[in-house]
């Protein structure tokens, strides 16, 4: 980008995207730890609000105060309504899903559902960019990803229990539904930031993060849980600090650079490994013995993403 950012070139932007993937692999495990310590919605507010503040600092240094404010003023409200809102949806849905996940199995299932987004990025390329697909790869890819999720669900529950959960619309069902909705939202956003042809929309990230944080304040207010709201643990919880600076602030910014200026196919391909990294780190950080079939679930999701990417025929307009 031509705004004084260090991640300006094709190669450095691609590398930034890979760094984002490494940080996101740790996101479920570390964020859930912070939520357990501080309360689900209080932690979510602190993560997003102060990620927005941190990003403002980065952009002030990189762009300069005047350029940052001018770019922010020039960005039309339709950007937030047509593109940025999908980041807000992803942020809110993802952390609600994490907050609702109570057992070890549920946490891993939420992680796997959330990381369906590499598959979904390819799926949404078809209607957004009017791509043609090779059916031989596309539909088996979707089937592989769905099979991975089915195996993961059956690791935590019997078939009869799953039917009961779906019928009751309880916390288990909502955790899985919100994780899936978060993945869908992120896949749509990742396609739309390429389609939205401006280089100034990086300045919207801190605004979107702060809005996401405010949503969690409103949820606490609606639930009558404001008594749990506090800023006190901000600088005392290493998991919270890491989540603010790493997977959230830098992760989203680095992904933005990669999608705008880097090798999108390469970065998206590497992102297919996130389910494996996420399951591995959830098991390590939360001392969870990961059942063997969860690894098979992750591998099937990765296979689905690879097959669906290979199914795309006309990528030239997307990569130009």
C-alpha positions in Angstrom: 0.0 0.0 0.0 1.1 3.5 -0.7 0.5 5.0 2.8 3.8 4.4 4.6 3.0 0.9 5.7 5.8 -1.5 6.0 3.7 -4.3 4.5 3.6 -2.6 1.1 4.8 -5.2 -1.4 3.5 -8.4 -2.8 5.9 -10.6 -0.8 5.7 -8.8 2.5 1.9 -8.6 2.3 1.8 -12.4 1.6 4.1 -13.0 4.6 1.9 -10.8 6.7 -1.1 -13.1 5.8 0.8 -16.2 6.9 1.7 -14.5 10.3 -2.1 -13.8 10.7 -2.8 -17.5 10.1 -0.3 -18.5 12.8 -1.8 -16.1 15.3 -5.3 -17.1 14.5 -4.4 -20.8 15.1 -4.0 -19.8 18.7 -7.1 -17.6 18.9 -9.7 -20.1 20.2 -7.4 -21.5 22.9 -6.1 -18.2 24.2 -9.4 -16.2 23.9 -11.3 -18.9 25.8 -8.7 -18.8 28.6 -9.2 -15.0 28.9 -12.9 -15.5 28.9 -12.8 -18.1 31.6 -10.7 -15.7 33.7 -12.6 -12.5 33.1 -16.1 -13.5 32.1 -17.2 -14.1 28.5 -18.7 -10.8 27.5 -16.4 -8.6 29.6 -13.3 -10.3 28.0 -14.9 -9.9 24.5 -15.5 -6.2 25.1 -11.9 -5.6 26.4 -10.4 -7.6 23.4 -12.2 -5.7 20.7 -12.4 -2.2 22.3 -8.6 -2.1 23.0 -7.8 -3.8 19.7 -9.5 -0.8 18.1 -7.5 1.6 20.3 -4.2 -0.3 19.5 -5.0 -0.1 15.7 -5.6 3.6 15.9 -2.2 4.0 17.4 -0.6 1.9 14.6 -2.4 3.8 11.9 -1.6 7.2 13.5 2.1 6.2 13.4 2.0 4.7 9.9 -0.2 7.2 8.1 0.1 10.3 10.2 -2.8 11.9 12.1 -4.1 14.0 9.2 -4.1 11.2 6.6 -5.8 8.8 9.0 -8.5 11.3 9.8 -8.9 12.3 6.1 -9.2 8.7 4.9 -11.7 8.0 7.7 -13.8 10.9 6.6 -13.7 9.9 2.9 -14.8 6.3 3.6 -18.5 6.3 2.8 -21.0 4.9 5.2 -22.0 2.3 2.6 -18.6 0.6 3.2 -19.6 -0.1 6.8 -23.0 -1.3 5.8 -22.0 -3.4 2.8 -18.5 -4.7 3.9 -17.4 -3.8 7.4 -20.6 -5.0 9.0 -19.5 -8.6 8.2 -16.4 -8.2 10.4 -18.7 -7.0 13.3 -20.9 -10.1 12.7 -17.9 -12.4 12.7 -16.5 -10.8 15.9 -19.8 -11.0 17.8 -20.8 -14.5 16.6 -17.4 -16.0 17.2 -17.1 -14.8 20.8 -20.7 -15.6 21.7 -20.0 -19.2 20.4 -16.8 -19.4 22.6 -18.7 -18.1 25.6 -21.4 -20.7 25.2 -19.0 -23.6 24.7 -18.8 -25.3 28.1 -17.2 -28.7 27.6 -13.9 -29.7 26.0 -15.7 -31.3 23.1 -17.8 -28.3 22.5 -14.8 -26.0 22.4 -13.1 -28.2 19.8 -16.3 -28.4 17.7 -16.7 -24.6 17.9 -13.1 -24.2 16.7 -13.7 -26.6 13.8 -17.0 -24.9 12.8 -15.4 -21.4 13.0 -12.5 -22.6 10.7 -14.9 -23.6 8.0 -14.3 -20.1 6.6 -11.4 -21.2 4.2 -13.9 -23.5 2.5 -16.6 -20.9 2.6 -14.3 -18.2 1.1 -14.2 -20.3 -2.0 -17.9 -21.1 -1.9 -18.8 -17.4 -1.8 -16.4 -16.6 -4.6 -18.7 -18.3 -7.0 -21.8 -16.0 -6.6 -19.7 -12.8 -5.8 -17.3 -13.1 -8.7 -19.5 -15.2 -11.0 -16.8 -17.9 -11.2 -17.4 -21.2 -12.8 -16.4 -24.4 -11.0 -15.4 -27.9 -11.8 -18.1 -30.1 -10.3 -15.6 -33.0 -9.9 -13.7 -31.0 -7.2 -16.3 -28.5 -5.9 -19.0 -30.8 -4.6 -16.7 -33.5 -3.1 -14.9 -30.6 -1.4 -18.1 -29.4 0.3 -19.0 -33.0 1.1 -15.6 -33.6 2.7 -15.9 -30.4 4.9 -19.4 -31.3 6.0 -18.3 -34.9 6.8 -15.5 -33.5 9.0 -18.0 -31.4 10.9 -20.4 -34.4 11.2 -17.6 -36.6 12.6 -16.7 -33.8 15.1 -20.3 -33.5 16.3 -20.6 -37.3 16.7 -17.4 -37.3 18.8 -19.1 -35.2 21.4 -22.6 -36.6 21.3 -24.7 -39.5 20.1 -27.1 -39.1 17.2 -30.1 -39.0 19.6 -28.4 -36.3 21.7 -27.7 -34.2 18.6 -31.4 -34.4 17.7 -32.4 -33.3 21.2 -29.9 -30.4 21.1 -31.3 -29.2 17.7 -34.8 -29.5 18.9 -34.2 -27.8 22.2 -32.3 -24.8 20.7 -30.2 -24.8 23.9 -26.7 -23.4 24.5 -25.0 -26.2 22.8 -27.0 -25.7 19.6 -26.5 -21.9 19.8 -22.8 -22.3 20.3 -22.5 -24.3 17.1 -24.9 -22.1 15.2 -23.0 -18.9 16.1 -19.7 -20.5 15.2 -21.0 -21.3 11.8 -22.5 -17.9 11.3 -19.1 -16.3 12.2 -17.4 -18.4 9.6 -19.9 -17.4 7.0 -19.5 -13.7 7.9 -15.8 -13.8 7.6 -15.8 -15.7 4.3 -18.1 -13.0 2.9 -16.0 -10.2 4.2 -12.7 -11.7 2.8 -14.3 -11.7 -0.6 -15.8 -8.2 -0.4 -12.6 -6.4 0.7 -11.1 -7.5 -2.7 -14.3 -6.4 -4.5 -14.4 -3.1 -2.8 -11.9 -1.2 -4.8 -10.3 1.3 -2.4 -7.0 1.4 -0.6 -8.2 3.6 2.3 -10.6 1.2 4.0 -7.8 0.0 6.4 -8.8 3.0 8.6 -12.2 1.4 9.2 -10.7 -1.5 11.2 -10.4 0.3 14.5 -13.9 1.7 14.1 -15.3 -1.8 13.5 -13.4 -3.2 16.5 -14.7 -0.5 18.8 -18.2 -1.1 17.6 -17.8 -4.8 18.1 -16.7 -4.1 21.7 -19.7 -1.9 22.3 -22.0 -4.7 21.2 -20.7 -6.8 24.1 -21.4 -3.9 26.5 -24.9 -3.8 25.2 -25.3 -7.6 25.6 -24.1 -7.3 29.2 -26.5 -4.4 29.8 -29.4 -6.3 28.3 -28.6 -9.4 30.4 -28.3 -7.3 33.6 -24.6 -8.3 34.0 -23.0 -4.9 34.2 -21.8 -5.7 37.7 -19.2 -7.9 36.1 -17.8 -5.2 33.9 -14.3 -4.0 34.8 -11.2 -2.6 33.2 -9.0 -3.7 36.1 -7.6 -6.9 34.6 -6.5 -5.2 31.3 -2.8 -5.1 32.0 -2.6 -8.1 34.4 -3.8 -10.9 32.2 -1.2 -12.1 29.6 -3.8 -14.1 27.7 -5.9 -11.0 27.3 -3.0 -8.8 26.2 -1.8 -11.4 23.7 -5.3 -11.7 22.2 -5.7 -7.9 21.9 -2.3 -7.4 20.2 -1.9 -10.7 18.3 -4.8 -12.5 16.8 -7.1 -9.5 16.9 -5.2 -6.2 16.2 -2.3 -7.5 14.1 -4.1 -10.7 12.8 -6.9 -8.8 11.2 -4.6 -6.0 9.9 -2.1 -8.6 8.4 -5.0 -10.5 6.8 -6.2 -7.2 5.2 -2.8 -6.6 3.7 -2.6 -10.1 2.3 -6.1 -10.0 0.8 -5.5 -6.5 -0.8 -1.9 -6.8 -1.9 -0.5 -10.3 -1.5 -0.8 -13.7 -3.0 -4.4 -14.4 -2.0 -4.5 -18.0 -3.3 -1.3 -18.9 -1.4 -2.4 -17.3 1.9 -5.9 -18.8 1.6 -4.2 -22.2 0.9 -2.0 -21.9 4.1 -5.1 -20.9 6.1 -6.5 -24.3 5.4 -4.1 -25.6 8.1 -5.7 -23.5 10.8 -8.1 -26.2 12.0 -5.1 -28.5 12.8 -3.2 -25.7 14.5 -6.3 -24.7 16.5 -7.2 -28.2 17.7 -3.6 -28.8 18.6 -3.3 -25.6 20.7 -6.7 -26.0 22.3 -5.5 -29.4 23.5 -2.1 -28.1 24.8 -3.3 -24.9 26.4 -6.5 -26.3 28.0 -4.9 -29.7 28.7 -7.6 -31.5 26.7 -6.9 -35.0 25.4 -8.0 -34.7 21.8 -9.9 -37.7 20.5 -8.3 -39.2 17.3 -11.4 -38.6 15.2 -11.2 -34.9 15.9 -7.9 -34.9 13.9 -9.7 -36.7 11.1 -12.4 -34.0 11.2 -9.8 -31.3 10.8 -8.1 -33.1 8.0 -11.4 -33.6 6.2 -12.1 -29.8 6.5 -8.7 -29.1 5.1 -9.3 -31.5 2.2 -12.6 -29.9 1.5 -11.0 -26.4 1.4 -8.2 -27.7 -1.0 -10.7 -29.4 -3.3 -13.1 -26.4 -3.4 -10.2 -24.1 -4.3 -9.1 -26.4 -7.1 -12.6 -26.3 -8.4 -12.5 -22.6 -9.3 -12.0 -22.1 -13.1 -11.5 -18.4 -13.8 -9.4 -16.8 -11.2 -7.7 -14.1 -13.3 -10.1 -11.3 -12.4 -9.8 -12.1 -8.7 -6.0 -12.2 -8.8 -5.5 -9.1 -10.9 
